[in-house]
Amino acid sequence: MSFFPGKDPAAGDAFQCDAIAQVIVPRTVDLGDFAVRRALPSAQTRMVGPFIFFDHFGPAEFRAGNGLDVRPHPHIGLATVTYLFDGEIMHRDSLGTAAPIRPGEVNWMTAGRGIVHSERTRPERRVDGEPIHGLQMWVALPGAKEEMEAGFAHHATAEFPVIADKGKTVRVVVGALYGAQSPVPTEHKTLFGDVHLKAGTSLPLDADHEERALYVIDGSIDISGDRFEAGRLLVFRPSDTVTIAAATDAHFVIVGGAPMDGPRHLWWNFVSSRKERIEQAKAEWKAGHFGKVPGDEIEFIPLPDK
């Protein structure tokens, strides 16, 4: 869901490190069983590489009998990237896909010209309660690929290269980092890494990717004497190498890639380089012209009023 109430919080004062262009404090909404923090898009930064949307949800624990229930809803012009740290989500879509995702795995759903999907907790996992913690991100598609055929790919944990050395662990989820290459195919140069540092260790982040950002999941990090706690998105300037030091045991992700080939419009769950294409998608969803989700055909999220 791309609509989110509330204004962006202020990020605070300037920082010692010139390589930091922006520090984004996500908007947070409490959904009852868990909180969602939205770091992108923000007033300061609309995109980092192809990433146009970045949500961090949880960590939380569903009470017995409860679970996640995101009813069927449409997307165009983007790919959704779901990545969990805890729990499980059952993905179903209008292609006929039914695939659970678990920690360390990736669900990569390409919307292209149009797809509908739902995300729920399976009934058997609601009996005793269920943890939930993860990220959902959207990457915009290049202009020439915005109307490509929809698709879905699931990638298991064992597929991703892991670099581990002296208290530092980097899982290369998308793109290339530290000489390792992810197997996930993309339509645009994209970077996503999952990093754990033990307290007192440090990690350089070079400038191989023109646009880069770091989001702190847990713990705190230090960059050039400035300390950043969990729930901060640091957007870096191009061409500058930075060193990330773990002030405590720290968990963060690195995202970015090449700049997108022009601006993108985002309305609700629709992304496009053309405003008229979004208007078309709005009309098609309202008229019921998108496909149904097998196994989840009854419910759906209506088109918002504004």
N, C-alpha and C positions, 0 to 999 in steps of 0.2 A: 504494500500500500504506500503510495507516494505522498498522500496528504497527511500532514502532521500538525497538530495544534501547537501554538506557542512560538515565541520569537527565539532567535539564536542567543544564548548567553554570551556575555562579553568574555574575551579570552584573557584579559589582563595586560600587564605591562610588557614593554619590549624585552628581548632576551639577549644574552651575551653572545650567542652563536649567530653570526651573520647568515649562516646557511639556512636558518629557519625563517621561512617566509610568512607562515601563518601558524597559529595554535588555535584549533577549533574545539570549543566545548560543546559536545552534542546536546541537542534538545532531548529531553527525557520525558516519557509518558509511562505512567503506571497502568498496566492493563489488568490489574487485579492479582493474577497469579504470578506475573513477572513484569519487569520493566524493559522498555525498548529505548535505546539511545541512538539517535540518528545524527551521524556526523556529516554525511553528504546526502543531498546538496545543502550548502549553507550560504549565508549571506556573503561570507568572505571568499569561498571557493566553491564553484559549481561542479568541477570535475578534476580528477587527478589521473592522467592518462585516460583510459577509456572508462574508468570508474565514475559513474554518475550518481550512485546511490550506495550508502554504506550504513547498515543497521547492525547494532550489537544488542542481542537479547539475552536476558538472564545475567548471571547464574540464578536459578530459582528451582523450586521443587513444587510440582503440581500436587495438590491434595488428592487423596484417594477418590477415584471417580471422575476426576477432572483431567484435562489434557488440552493440547493445541487443536483449534478448529478454525483454520483459515479456509473459508468456503471457496468454491470455484470462482476464479476471476481471470480476466484476460491480460495479455501483454502483447506489445508489438515493438519492433525496432531495437531489441536488446537481448542480452543473455543474462539469466539469473545464475548466481553462484551461491550455493548453500554449503556451509562448512560448520560442523558441530564440534564442540569441545566436550559436551556431555548430552546424554539422552538420545532420542530417536525421533525422526519425523517420517511419516509415510507420504510420499509424493505420488500423486496421480495427475495425469494430464490427458488432453483431448487427442493425443496420438495413441492412447491406449496403454501408456506406461503406468506401471504400479511398482514403485521401488522405494524401499526404506533407505534412509541415510543414517549412518552412525558416526561417532567421533572419528575424525581423521580422514573420512571419505569426502568426496565431492560429488554433488549433483550439479551438472552444467546443462541448463535448459535454454536452448536458443529459440527465441520467440519468432524472429524474422517477421514474416507477413502476418503472423497471428497464431496464438496458442492460448489455451485455457488450462489452469491447473489448480489443484487444492493441496493443502498441507495440513495433516491431522496426526493426532496420536492414535495408534491402533487400540481397539477396545481392550485387548488383553494386557496392554501396558498401562491402563488406567486403574486397574484393580487396587494396587497398593500405592499409587502415586508414582510420579516420574520426574526425574531431573530434566532441566532444559537449559542449554547454554550454547550460544553459537553466533554466527554471522550470516546475514544475507546481504549480498552485494549485487548490483547490476552493472554490467559493462555495456556501453553503447556499441552498436555495430557500425562499421565503416559505411559511408554513404552508398557504395556500390553493393553492399550486402544487407541493407536494411529490409529488403523485401525477399530475402532468401527463404527457402523452405524451413519450417520449424523442425527442431530436432531435440533429442535428449541423450545425454551420456552420463553414466555413473562410473566413477573411478574409485577403486578400492584403496585402502590405506597403504598396502604394500607396493603400490605403483609409484609412490612418490619418493624421490631420492632424499636421503637424510644425511646431513653433514654434522658430525658430533666431534667435539674436541675441547677438553679441559673446561668443562662447565658450560659449554656453548652447544646448543642444538638448533639446527636450522632445517626445517622441512620445506623443500621447494615444491610448492603446490601448483603454481602456474608460471611459465616463463623460465628464465635462467638466473641463478644466483650462485656466486662463489664457485663457478666452474661446473655446476650441476644443472641439468635441464629437465624440467617436468615433461611428462608425456601428454599433457592435456593440450589438444589442438585449439588454437584461437584464430579469429579472423583479423586481429589487430595485435600489435606488440603489447603484451600484458605481463605484469609482474605481481605475484602474490606469494609471500613467504611467511611461515609460521615459526616464530623464534622463541626459545627459552634460554635465559641467561641466569647462571648462579650469581649471587651477590659477589661483587668485587671483580667480575669478569667484564670484558668489553668486546665490542664488535664493530669493525669499520663498515660503513655503507658507502660504496663508491658511487660515481656519477654515470654509470653505464646506461642507466635509464634516465631520459630527460625529465620526466615527471615522477616524483616519489613522495610517499607519505608513510608515516608510522603511526599506528594506533596502539595505545597501551591497554592491554586486556587486564593485567594484574601486576601488582608490585609497583615499583617506581624506578625510573631511569634518570641518568644525568648526562647532559650534553653541554660541554664547555662551562660547567659550573651551575647550570640551570637544572632544576629537578622537576620532573613531570610524573604525576601520579596516574593511576588507572583512569580511563575514560577521557583521554585527550588524543586528538588527531593532530600530529605535527606534519605540516606540509613544507617540504624542503625546496630551496632554490635549485635551478639546474646548475650543473657543472661543479658543485661543491661536494667534496667528500666530508662525511661527518663520522665521529666516533661515538657509539652509544655505550655508556657504561651502566652496569646494573647496580643501583644504590641498594636494592634488596633483590632477592630472587624475583625475576621479572619475566613476564610473558607479553609479547607484542607481535603484531603482524606488520609486514611491509607490503604496501600496494603501490601500483603505478604503471608506467609504461610509456609509450609514445603519445604525444598529443593527438587528440582526435582531429579528424579532417573537417573542422568547422564546428560551429556551435550546435547544440542539441536542445530541442524543446522537450520538456517533461511535464506531463499532466496525468495525475493519478498513476496508473500502471503503464502508461504509454510513453514511448520515447521516439522522437523522429527529428530529422533535419528540416521537416516541412510541417508548418502549422496545419495546413489543410489535411495532411495525412492523419493527424491526431483527431481532427474533427470527424473525419471519415470513420475512424475506429470507434469514436464515441457513439456515432449513429448506429454502427453495426452491432455494438454490444447492446445498446438500448433496444434494438429491433430483434435481438436474439439470433443474429446471423453467425456468431462464432460457434465453434463445435462444442459438443457436450463432453464431459469427463466420464468415461465408463467406470461404473462403480460408485460414482458420486454425482448422479445426474439431477437430483432434486433441488438441492440448495444452490444459491449463487449470490454473489455480492452485487447489488444494483449499482448502476452508474451514479456517482455522486451528483448532487444538485449543482455544485459549483466547484 
